[in-house]
């Protein structure tokens, strides 16, 4: 069994333990229960660079992701939500872990992230894990009765690290969401977003210099927000108001209460707790944590104090994510949007002409692709377009131009005994899309098994939620459309091309 397969097994067992318990469990109890039920490999039991068992660190990250999509809560212990219970029932075996990865990527990381760089929330979790290592280190030294230095300073360091983790996460989350709003003008924007100051030079670099909007705007936001401090709750609220109109602390309090109704939380309690944590962090950083009531002494701190602060900040960050909602509305794959060209009925094979390079319709289509689409979307669509030309089963394009529609194209492939228009690219002023023509392929006699494999291969696309079931229920009598949000994802071209290769092999 590979490490990935074993992590999938560990994750499932952990959620089953929580389901059977029916009440919040401390992480240590979950750890003990999983250890009894799973024969964990030596490699995964080995410590990572922070001294944490690799499997346990991975489970911490994965349960954080599960909480971020609403499957579980990590407030006052770990517990499953109703959505988590349903996920366990709906996704057997390792499919549960794959569904977690798919949903988390689709809902929480729709933007391009540099290779090897974790998403904002993943980095937040890593920083919290480092803080927890400091706490565990202090606990170990206390047991050894080390007296060479004040062990409690490790708990102060963990406290400071956890506040810095929240600060850094808010900054990255704010910038990522703002960039998404910038490159998706069809999405409603908060009033505060529209008031962001934009230098003329930035506009010129994009409009005249043809630089990437995403890259230029991200660099600008790094300068605007990168040096701000988001430790004060008012600063957090003001910053996130650029990307959301939610009443932040009211909603966060509601979410925290829903996660544990036995310990209801008001927005005032959320505010007070964050203010206390920020004040203590500043006291540690600026006065070495002096005790104002006992001059010359530090304020007392225990490992329990630090652990409770870490847990509170993690739960609060998860609640903030849930309060903000998905960075963009879920992708609607059910229909081609207005503003994109329409292909109408399936073109007849007899009227289809072979592919010719450089013809007027093709040039018009490629020009529209460049003119109407964002660079990341255009890159994906062009990769799919060029992939067709190089495939042995490719039989030609049909390019469409008309007064009522912007240029569009379908790609025809041999499916064995017949040929079909497998996909279509529609260009438009509002947005351009890629359709996967399951209905047309089915009507041309494509094997249902091949269509099912294509459907499964496309599961890596952001927002492909529930499409698989809808397609199967409709006996593949649909032509779902993939819009700009999914097409701008860094893996979109690879995912689509891999699905096409699965179909055509």
C-alpha positions in Angstrom: 0.0 0.0 0.0 1.4 3.4 -1.0 1.7 6.3 1.5 -1.2 8.1 -0.3 -3.4 5.0 0.0 -2.6 4.6 3.7 -3.3 8.3 4.4 -6.7 7.8 2.7 -7.3 4.8 5.0 -6.2 6.8 8.1 -8.4 9.7 7.2 -11.4 7.4 6.7 -10.8 5.6 10.0 -10.5 8.9 11.8 -13.9 10.1 10.5 -15.5 6.8 11.3 -14.1 7.1 14.9 -15.8 10.5 15.2 -19.0 9.2 13.7 -19.2 6.3 16.1 -18.4 8.6 19.1 -21.2 10.9 18.3 -19.6 13.7 20.3 -16.4 15.8 20.2 -13.2 13.9 20.9 -9.8 15.3 21.8 -7.2 14.9 19.1 -5.2 12.5 21.3 -8.2 10.2 21.6 -8.6 10.1 17.8 -4.9 9.4 17.5 -5.0 6.5 19.9 -8.1 5.0 18.2 -6.6 5.3 14.7 -3.3 3.7 15.9 -5.2 0.7 17.2 -7.1 0.1 14.0 -4.5 0.8 11.3 -1.1 -0.9 10.8 0.8 2.3 10.0 4.0 1.9 7.9 7.3 2.7 9.5 7.8 5.4 6.9 4.7 7.2 8.0 5.5 6.8 11.7 8.9 8.4 11.1 9.1 12.1 12.3 8.9 14.9 9.9 11.3 17.9 10.0 9.3 19.3 13.0 9.6 16.0 14.9 5.9 15.1 14.3 4.9 11.6 13.1 4.3 12.0 9.4 0.9 10.3 9.4 -0.3 12.4 12.3 0.8 15.6 10.7 -1.0 14.6 7.5 -4.1 13.8 9.4 -4.0 17.2 11.0 -3.8 18.9 7.6 -6.6 16.7 6.1 -9.0 17.2 9.0 -8.3 20.9 8.7 -9.4 20.7 5.0 -12.4 18.7 6.0 -13.4 21.4 8.5 -12.8 24.1 5.8 -15.4 22.4 3.5 -17.9 21.8 6.3 -17.4 18.1 6.9 -16.3 18.4 10.5 -15.6 20.9 13.4 -12.4 21.3 15.4 -13.9 23.5 18.0 -13.7 22.1 21.6 -12.5 18.8 20.1 -13.0 17.1 16.8 -16.5 16.2 15.6 -18.4 15.4 12.4 -21.0 17.6 10.9 -24.1 16.2 9.2 -22.3 16.8 5.9 -19.3 14.7 7.1 -21.6 11.8 8.1 -23.2 12.0 4.6 -19.8 12.0 3.0 -18.8 8.8 4.8 -22.0 7.1 3.6 -21.7 8.5 0.0 -18.1 7.8 -0.7 -16.8 4.3 0.1 -13.2 3.3 0.8 -10.6 5.7 -0.6 -13.2 7.6 -2.6 -13.8 9.6 0.6 -10.3 10.9 0.5 -10.4 11.6 -3.2 -13.6 13.5 -2.7 -12.1 15.6 0.1 -9.2 16.5 -2.2 -11.5 17.3 -5.1 -13.9 19.5 -3.1 -11.1 21.3 -1.2 -9.2 22.1 -4.4 -12.4 23.1 -6.3 -13.8 25.3 -3.5 -10.7 26.7 -1.8 -7.9 26.8 -4.3 -9.3 27.9 -7.6 -6.4 30.3 -8.3 -3.1 29.3 -9.8 -0.5 28.7 -7.1 3.2 28.5 -7.9 4.5 25.0 -8.1 5.4 23.6 -4.7 3.8 26.5 -2.8 1.0 25.6 -0.4 -2.4 27.3 -0.6 -3.0 30.0 2.0 -4.9 27.7 4.4 -2.4 24.9 4.0 0.4 27.4 5.0 -1.7 28.5 7.9 -1.9 24.9 9.1 1.8 24.4 8.6 2.5 27.5 10.7 0.1 26.3 13.5 1.8 22.9 13.4 5.2 24.6 14.0 3.6 26.4 17.0 2.3 23.1 18.3 5.8 21.7 18.1 7.0 24.4 20.3 4.3 23.5 22.9 5.2 19.9 22.7 8.9 20.7 23.1 8.1 22.7 26.2 6.1 19.9 27.7 8.9 17.4 27.1 11.4 19.7 28.8 9.1 20.2 31.7 8.9 16.5 32.2 12.7 16.4 32.2 12.8 19.2 34.7 15.1 21.3 32.6 16.1 24.4 34.6 18.7 25.9 32.4 16.2 28.4 31.0 12.5 29.3 31.4 10.7 26.6 29.5 7.5 28.6 29.5 9.1 30.9 26.9 8.5 28.2 24.4 4.7 28.6 25.1 5.1 32.3 24.6 6.9 31.7 21.3 4.0 29.3 20.3 1.5 32.0 21.2 3.3 34.6 19.0 3.7 32.1 16.2 0.0 31.3 16.1 -1.0 35.0 15.9 1.5 35.5 13.1 0.0 32.5 11.3 -3.4 34.0 11.4 -2.1 37.4 10.3 -0.2 35.8 7.3 -3.2 33.7 6.3 -5.6 36.7 6.3 -3.2 38.6 4.0 -2.8 35.8 1.5 -6.6 34.9 1.6 -7.4 38.6 1.0 -5.0 38.9 -1.9 -6.1 35.6 -3.6 -9.8 36.5 -3.4 -9.1 40.0 -4.7 -7.2 38.6 -7.7 -10.0 36.2 -8.4 -12.5 39.1 -8.5 -10.2 41.1 -10.8 -9.9 38.4 -13.4 -13.6 37.4 -13.3 -15.5 40.7 -14.0 -18.8 38.8 -14.3 -18.8 38.1 -10.5 -20.5 40.7 -8.2 -17.9 42.7 -6.3 -18.1 44.4 -2.8 -18.2 48.2 -2.9 -14.9 48.4 -1.1 -13.2 46.4 -3.9 -14.2 48.9 -6.5 -12.6 51.7 -4.4 -9.1 50.1 -4.4 -6.6 52.7 -5.7 -5.1 51.5 -9.0 -2.0 53.4 -10.3 -2.1 54.5 -14.0 1.1 52.7 -14.5 -0.5 49.4 -13.6 -3.3 50.0 -16.1 -0.7 50.8 -18.8 1.3 47.6 -18.1 -1.8 45.5 -18.7 -3.5 47.4 -21.5 -0.5 48.5 -23.5 2.3 46.2 -22.3 0.1 43.1 -22.5 1.2 41.9 -19.1 -0.9 39.4 -17.2 -3.6 41.0 -15.2 -3.3 38.4 -12.5 0.4 38.8 -12.1 0.4 42.6 -12.2 -2.6 43.0 -9.9 -1.2 40.5 -7.4 2.1 42.3 -7.2 0.2 45.6 -6.6 -1.9 44.0 -3.8 1.2 42.6 -2.2 2.4 46.2 -1.9 -1.0 47.4 -0.6 -1.7 44.7 1.9 1.6 42.9 2.3 2.9 45.3 5.0 -0.4 45.7 6.9 -1.0 43.8 10.1 -4.1 41.7 10.4 -4.0 40.8 14.1 -6.5 43.4 15.3 -10.1 42.2 14.7 -11.2 45.5 13.2 -8.3 45.4 10.8 -9.3 41.8 9.8 -12.9 42.9 9.2 -11.8 46.0 7.2 -9.4 44.0 5.1 -11.8 41.2 4.2 -14.5 43.8 3.4 -12.6 44.3 0.1 -13.6 40.8 -1.0 -16.9 40.0 0.9 -20.0 41.8 2.2 -20.6 39.3 5.0 -21.1 40.7 8.5 -17.9 38.9 9.5 -18.0 38.5 13.3 -21.7 38.0 13.4 -21.4 35.1 10.9 -18.3 33.7 12.6 -20.1 33.6 15.9 -23.0 31.8 14.3 -20.7 29.2 12.7 -18.8 28.6 16.0 -22.1 28.1 17.8 -23.4 25.7 15.2 -20.2 23.7 15.6 -20.8 23.3 19.3 -24.4 24.3 20.4 -23.5 23.3 24.0 -21.1 26.3 24.2 -22.8 29.2 22.2 -20.6 32.1 21.1 -21.7 35.7 20.5 -19.9 38.1 18.3 -18.8 40.0 21.5 -17.2 36.9 22.8 -15.3 36.4 19.5 -14.2 40.0 19.7 -13.0 39.8 23.3 -11.2 36.5 22.8 -9.3 37.8 19.8 -8.5 41.1 21.5 -7.1 39.2 24.5 -5.0 37.0 22.3 -3.6 39.9 20.3 -2.9 41.9 23.5 -1.0 39.0 25.0 1.0 38.6 21.8 2.0 42.3 21.9 2.9 42.0 25.5 5.1 39.1 24.7 6.7 40.7 21.7 7.2 44.2 23.2 7.7 43.8 26.9 8.9 40.2 27.3 5.5 39.5 28.7 5.9 41.6 31.9 3.2 41.3 34.5 1.8 44.8 35.2 0.6 43.7 38.6 4.0 42.2 39.6 6.8 44.4 38.4 9.9 42.5 37.4 8.0 39.3 36.8 6.5 37.7 33.7 2.8 36.9 33.4 2.3 33.1 34.0 1.6 30.9 31.0 1.1 27.1 30.7 1.1 24.6 27.9 -2.7 24.4 28.3 -2.9 28.2 27.8 -1.0 27.9 24.6 -2.9 24.9 23.3 -6.3 26.5 23.9 -5.1 29.6 22.0 -3.9 27.5 19.1 -7.2 25.6 19.0 -9.3 28.9 19.2 -7.3 30.5 16.4 -7.6 27.4 14.2 -11.4 27.2 14.8 -11.8 30.9 14.1 -9.8 30.7 10.9 -12.0 27.8 9.7 -15.1 29.8 10.7 -13.9 32.9 8.8 -13.4 30.7 5.7 -16.9 29.3 6.0 -18.3 32.8 6.6 -16.6 34.2 3.5 -17.9 31.3 1.4 -16.2 29.9 -1.7 -13.9 32.4 -3.4 -16.2 32.3 -6.5 -19.6 30.9 -7.2 -19.6 27.3 -8.1 -19.0 26.6 -11.8 -22.3 26.1 -13.7 -21.7 23.3 -16.2 -25.3 22.9 -17.2 -25.5 25.3 -20.1 -23.5 27.6 -22.4 -23.8 31.1 -21.0 -25.4 34.0 -22.9 -22.7 35.9 -24.7 -21.0 32.8 -26.0 -21.6 31.7 -29.6 -24.2 28.9 -30.2 -23.5 25.8 -32.2 -27.1 24.7 -32.6 -27.7 21.2 -33.7 -25.1 18.6 -34.3 -23.4 19.4 -37.7 -23.8 16.7 -40.3 -20.7 14.7 -41.2 -21.3 15.0 -44.9 -21.0 18.8 -44.8 -17.8 18.8 -42.7 -14.7 20.0 -44.5 -11.2 18.8 -43.6 -8.9 20.9 -41.4 -7.0 23.5 -43.3 -4.4 25.8 -41.7 -4.7 29.5 -41.9 -8.2 29.7 -43.4 -10.3 32.8 -42.7 -12.7 31.2 -40.2 -9.9 29.6 -38.2 -8.0 32.9 -38.1 -11.2 34.7 -37.0 -11.7 32.1 -34.2 -8.1 32.3 -32.9 -8.3 36.1 -33.0 -11.5 36.0 -30.9 -9.9 33.5 -28.5 -7.1 36.0 -27.9 -9.4 39.0 -27.8 -12.2 37.9 -25.5 -10.5 35.6 -23.0 -8.3 36.1 -20.1 -4.7 34.8 -20.7 -5.0 31.8 -18.4 -8.3 30.8 -20.0 -6.9 31.3 -23.5 -3.8 29.2 -22.6 -6.0 26.3 -21.6 -8.3 26.5 -24.6 -5.5 26.9 -27.0 -3.7 23.8 -25.5 -6.9 21.8 -26.0 -7.3 23.1 -29.5 -3.7 22.2 -30.5 -3.9 18.8 -28.8 -6.7 17.9 -31.3 -4.5 18.6 -34.3 -1.8 16.2 -33.0 -4.1 13.3 -32.1 -4.3 10.3 -34.5 -8.1 10.1 -34.1 -8.6 13.8 -35.1 -10.7 14.3 -38.2 -11.0 18.0 -38.5 -12.5 21.3 -37.2 -15.7 23.0 -38.0 -15.4 26.8 -37.4 -18.5 28.9 -37.1 -18.9 32.6 -37.7 -22.1 34.4 -38.0 -23.9 37.7 -37.3 -25.6 36.4 -34.2 -22.7 34.5 -32.6 -19.0 35.1 -31.9 -16.6 32.6 -33.6 -16.6 29.1 -32.3 -15.3 25.7 -33.2 -15.9 22.0 -32.8 -13.3 19.3 -33.0 -14.3 16.0 -34.7 -12.7 12.7 -33.8 -13.0 9.1 -34.9 -14.7 7.0 -32.1 -14.2 3.7 -33.8 -17.3 3.0 -36.0 -18.3 6.6 -36.3 -17.2 10.2 -35.9 -18.4 12.8 -33.5 -17.9 16.5 -32.5 -16.3 15.7 -29.1 -15.8 19.2 -27.8 -16.7 22.8 -28.7 -15.1 26.1 -27.9 -17.4 29.1 -27.7 -16.0 32.6 -27.6 -17.9 35.6 -26.3 -17.5 39.0 -24.9 -18.7 38.0 -21.4 -16.7 34.8 -21.3 -15.5 31.9 -23.4 -16.2 28.2 -22.5 -15.3 24.7 -23.5 -18.2 22.2 -23.9 -17.7 18.4 -23.7 -20.3 17.0 -26.0 -21.4 13.8 -24.2 -24.8 13.9 -25.8 -23.3 14.1 -29.3 -20.9 11.3 -28.6 -23.6 9.1 -27.2 -25.8 9.7 -30.2 -22.9 8.7 -32.5 -22.7 5.4 -30.7 -19.9 6.0 -28.2 -19.6 3.3 -25.6 -21.1 4.3 -22.2 -18.0 2.9 -20.5 -15.8 5.3 -22.4 -18.0 8.2 -21.6 -18.0 7.2 -17.9 -14.2 7.2 -17.9 -14.1 10.7 -19.4 -16.6 11.9 -16.8 -14.4 10.4 -14.0 -11.2 11.9 -15.5 -12.8 15.4 -15.5 -13.4 15.2 -11.8 -10.2 17.1 -11.2 -11.8 20.3 -12.6 -12.8 22.9 -10.0 -16.6 23.0 -9.6 -17.3 19.7 -11.3 -19.5 18.9 -8.2 -22.5 16.6 -8.9 -21.9 16.6 -12.6 -21.0 13.0 -12.6 -24.3 11.9 -11.1 -26.3 14.2 -13.3 -24.6 12.9 -16.4 -25.2 9.3 -15.5 -28.8 10.0 -14.5 -29.3 11.6 -17.9 -27.6 8.6 -19.7 -25.0 11.1 -20.8 -27.6 13.2 -22.7 -25.9 16.5 -21.8 -23.2 18.8 -23.0 -21.8 20.4 -19.9 -19.8 23.6 -20.3 -16.5 24.4 -18.5 -16.2 28.1 -17.8 -13.4 30.6 -17.0 -13.0 29.8 -13.3 -12.2 26.1 -14.0 -10.3 26.9 -17.2 -8.0 29.3 -15.4 -6.9 26.6 -13.0 -3.3 25.5 -13.5 -4.2 21.9 -14.0 -7.2 22.5 -16.3 -5.4 21.8 -19.6 -3.8 18.7 -18.3 -7.1 17.4 -16.8 -9.1 18.0 -20.0 -6.4 16.6 -22.3 -6.0 13.5 -20.1 -9.7 12.9 -20.2 -9.7 13.2 -24.0 -6.8 10.8 -24.3 -8.8 8.4 -22.1 -11.8 8.7 -24.5 -9.8 8.3 -27.7 -7.3 5.6 -26.8 
